[in-house]
Amino acid sequence: FRKTNCPQASEPSFANTTCMDTMNNTTERIEALTRDLESQPQRTELLLERGRLYFRSGAYDKAMNDFLHVKQIVGSHPEAEEYIVLLQEIFAFRNLDLYNP
């Protein structure tokens, strides 16, 4: 995961707390979906939801894996395919004047 997009603050603030709560909820939801998928790996709705959460949290490689897995299971899935195209564009972006980790 990317560390966080939450604002850095020397003192606790409501906005920072809310942001961290959202990140914690996302992490917890991803962990719950991962546990569910261990026993039901063919559940495409779980893979889609986890892929969306990975995407929102900046874990693009894990999101791509989930969306590709959905396509592998069902063959054609419009939402998964849209995310795959978007992620391919993100992966293809390179600005040679900047450091791209």
Secondary structure in CASP SS format (residue, H / E / C, confidence):
PFRMAT SS
TARGET T0000
AUTHOR 0000-0000-0000
METHOD secondary structure of the structure
MODEL  1
F C 1.00
R C 1.00
K C 1.00
T C 1.00
N C 1.00
C C 1.00
P C 1.00
Q C 1.00
A C 1.00
S C 1.00
E C 1.00
P C 1.00
S C 1.00
F H 1.00
A H 1.00
N H 1.00
T H 1.00
T H 1.00
C H 1.00
M H 1.00
D H 1.00
T H 1.00
M H 1.00
N H 1.00
N H 1.00
T H 1.00
T H 1.00
E H 1.00
R H 1.00
I H 1.00
E H 1.00
A H 1.00
L H 1.00
T H 1.00
R H 1.00
D H 1.00
L H 1.00
E H 1.00
S H 1.00
Q C 1.00
P C 1.00
Q C 1.00
R C 1.00
T H 1.00
E H 1.00
L H 1.00
L H 1.00
L H 1.00
E H 1.00
R H 1.00
G H 1.00
R H 1.00
L H 1.00
Y H 1.00
F H 1.00
R H 1.00
S H 1.00
G C 1.00
A C 1.00
Y H 1.00
D H 1.00
K H 1.00
A H 1.00
M H 1.00
N H 1.00
D H 1.00
F H 1.00
L H 1.00
H H 1.00
V H 1.00
K H 1.00
Q H 1.00
I H 1.00
V H 1.00
G C 1.00
S C 1.00
H C 1.00
P H 1.00
E H 1.00
A H 1.00
E H 1.00
E H 1.00
Y H 1.00
I H 1.00
V H 1.00
L H 1.00
L H 1.00
Q H 1.00
E H 1.00
I H 1.00
F H 1.00
A H 1.00
F C 1.00
R C 1.00
N C 1.00
L C 1.00
D C 1.00
L C 1.00
Y C 1.00
N C 1.00
P C 1.00
END
